[in-house]
Amino acid sequence: MSDQKRQPILLFYLGEGTDGAGRTIAQVWAFDYEKLESVHDHIQWLFPSAKPSQFNKEAPLLDAETIAAFKETPKLKRRLLKSLRVMLDFYGLALQGRIDRKPVVAKACNYAERRANWQDVPKPGYINHNLLRLTRIIEALNVLGVSKVAQALALALAEIQKDVPEKIPARTVAFWNQAAGL
């Protein structure tokens, strides 16, 4: 991975580099809920994609080498799952079970207080950006080698959508399922 370590996303994930705003991954992991909500450029670094972001033109892009590095490097996978745990806590969810078996994503003890942040729409006709973030998260997990976790997250979100169809459009579940490869 020596040549690949030069790639900014890998340096960031390994704790040897910074994101586009000069933050280390540890600093992003330490964001409080308010900062996770209000800062919009961290999500592309925690959950990179091969597709350019329509909201952050400076976001890093995955390529075949970077994807392979994540799939082949346990440390990168562990750190990706730490990023997931940070975001799941933000949403009031938790990853349960062993990753090498069947992972489960479920409502956490803070679900009641956190759900409005990603389920309530600020105004009619507006899509909550956190639903888009969840799609990005699922896609990154799937592409970067933890597809069972991506599928567990998509399935948990689909179950939640059944309880609040007025807050989460059914179409969104289709995007989540597609991102998870379901």
Helices and strands as residue ranges (DSSP letters): G 4-6, H 8-13, H 25-29, H 33-38, H 43-46, H 64-72, H 74-91, E 93-96, E 104-107, H 111-119, H 129-143, H 147-163, H 170-180
